[in-house]
Amino acid sequence: MMNEVFYWDMDGVLADFHSGFTFRGLALKRDYLANLPAFTENVKTLNELLAKGITCYILTKAANEDAMMGKIDWLRKYVPAMDAEHFICIYKGRKVDNIREDGILIDDDMTNIKQWIKAGHKAIHVEVKGGKVEL
């Protein structure tokens, strides 16, 4: 499995998007997203994969450009080895429509998982927010 390509969702998999979440407006704010707590085990796994030269992408959705910048700030803090070419942020549409090369999606949203599998790809569902990803 270590020759695989991985697509990591951020909210609910790497970042604790829901802790302290009080109203939807926060999801639009750069400072809120940039300072979300990390799910340390999953961030550690991602950083270890990158250190081994395993291709990993971040595939996430953002409500607007300010939110996207907050996610980039968060990644710079917790996943400094992630380069801009491997950061895919979409505003609308489906994650599966933004795939760059065949790979495994790691996500907590079953809609994304089902679409990914239906398109013929592998996926890992993180059933509990921040649940440890076993590769």
C-alpha positions as CSV (number, residue, x, y, z in Angstrom):
1,M,0.0,0.0,0.0
2,M,2.9,2.4,0.4
3,N,3.2,2.9,-3.4
4,E,-0.3,4.4,-3.3
5,V,-1.2,8.0,-3.7
6,F,-3.3,9.5,-0.9
7,Y,-5.9,12.3,-0.9
8,W,-6.4,13.6,2.6
9,D,-9.5,15.6,3.6
10,M,-8.8,18.3,6.1
11,D,-11.9,19.0,8.2
12,G,-12.7,16.1,10.5
13,V,-9.6,14.1,9.4
14,L,-6.6,16.3,9.9
15,A,-8.1,19.4,11.6
16,D,-10.7,19.5,14.4
17,F,-13.1,21.6,12.5
18,H,-16.0,21.0,14.9
19,S,-14.4,21.8,18.2
20,G,-15.5,25.2,19.3
21,F,-17.7,25.5,16.2
22,T,-20.6,27.7,17.2
23,F,-22.0,29.1,14.0
24,R,-21.5,28.6,10.3
25,G,-20.0,32.0,9.8
26,L,-16.8,30.8,11.5
27,A,-16.2,28.4,8.6
28,L,-15.7,31.5,6.4
29,K,-13.0,33.1,8.6
30,R,-9.3,32.7,7.9
31,D,-8.3,33.1,11.5
32,Y,-10.7,30.5,12.8
33,L,-9.6,27.9,10.2
34,A,-5.9,28.7,10.6
35,N,-6.0,28.0,14.3
36,L,-8.1,24.8,14.4
37,P,-6.6,22.1,16.6
38,A,-4.9,19.2,14.8
39,F,-5.8,15.5,15.1
40,T,-2.2,14.7,15.9
41,E,-2.1,11.0,15.0
42,N,-3.4,11.7,11.5
43,V,-1.1,14.7,11.0
44,K,1.8,12.6,12.2
45,T,0.9,9.8,9.7
46,L,0.6,12.3,6.8
47,N,4.0,13.9,7.7
48,E,5.6,10.4,7.9
49,L,4.2,9.5,4.5
50,L,5.6,12.8,3.0
51,A,9.0,12.1,4.6
52,K,9.1,8.7,2.9
53,G,8.4,10.3,-0.5
54,I,4.8,9.0,-0.7
55,T,2.6,11.2,-2.9
56,C,-0.1,12.9,-0.8
57,Y,-2.6,15.5,-1.7
58,I,-4.8,17.6,0.5
59,L,-8.3,17.6,-1.1
60,T,-10.6,20.0,0.7
61,K,-13.5,22.3,0.2
62,A,-13.7,25.9,1.3
63,A,-16.6,28.4,1.3
64,N,-14.5,31.3,0.0
65,E,-11.0,32.5,-0.6
66,D,-10.6,33.7,3.0
67,A,-11.4,30.2,4.2
68,M,-9.0,28.7,1.7
69,M,-6.2,31.0,3.0
70,G,-7.0,29.8,6.5
71,K,-6.6,26.2,5.5
72,I,-3.2,27.0,3.8
73,D,-2.1,28.8,7.0
74,W,-3.1,25.7,9.0
75,L,-1.2,23.4,6.6
76,R,2.0,25.5,6.8
77,K,1.9,25.1,10.6
78,Y,1.1,21.4,10.8
79,V,2.3,19.9,7.5
80,P,5.2,22.1,6.4
81,A,6.4,19.6,3.8
82,M,3.1,19.9,1.8
83,D,3.7,22.0,-1.3
84,A,1.2,24.1,-3.1
85,E,1.0,21.7,-6.0
86,H,-0.4,19.1,-3.8
87,F,-3.1,21.3,-2.2
88,I,-6.4,21.0,-4.0
89,C,-9.1,23.3,-2.6
90,I,-12.5,23.4,-4.3
91,Y,-15.3,25.8,-3.7
92,K,-18.1,23.9,-5.5
93,G,-18.6,20.5,-7.0
94,R,-17.4,17.0,-6.1
95,K,-14.0,15.9,-4.8
96,V,-13.9,13.0,-7.3
97,D,-14.0,15.5,-10.2
98,N,-10.7,17.0,-9.0
99,I,-8.6,13.9,-8.9
100,R,-5.1,14.3,-10.4
101,E,-4.0,10.7,-10.4
102,D,-5.5,7.5,-9.2
103,G,-5.3,7.3,-5.4
104,I,-7.0,6.6,-2.1
105,L,-9.3,9.2,-0.6
106,I,-9.2,9.5,3.2
107,D,-12.4,11.3,4.3
108,D,-15.1,11.5,7.0
109,D,-17.9,12.3,4.6
110,M,-19.7,9.3,3.2
111,T,-21.0,11.2,0.2
112,N,-17.4,11.8,-0.9
113,I,-16.4,8.2,-0.2
114,K,-19.3,6.8,-2.2
115,Q,-18.6,9.0,-5.2
116,W,-14.9,8.1,-5.1
117,I,-15.6,4.4,-5.0
118,K,-18.3,4.6,-7.7
119,A,-15.7,6.2,-9.9
120,G,-13.5,3.2,-9.4
121,H,-11.1,4.4,-6.8
122,K,-10.3,3.2,-3.3
123,A,-11.3,5.1,-0.1
124,I,-10.9,5.0,3.6
125,H,-13.8,6.3,5.7
126,V,-12.9,8.0,8.9
127,E,-16.0,7.1,10.9
128,V,-15.2,9.2,14.0
129,K,-14.1,12.8,13.6
130,G,-10.3,12.6,14.0
131,G,-10.4,8.8,14.2
132,K,-6.9,7.4,13.6
133,V,-6.2,6.5,10.0
134,E,-4.8,3.0,9.7
135,L,-2.8,2.5,6.4
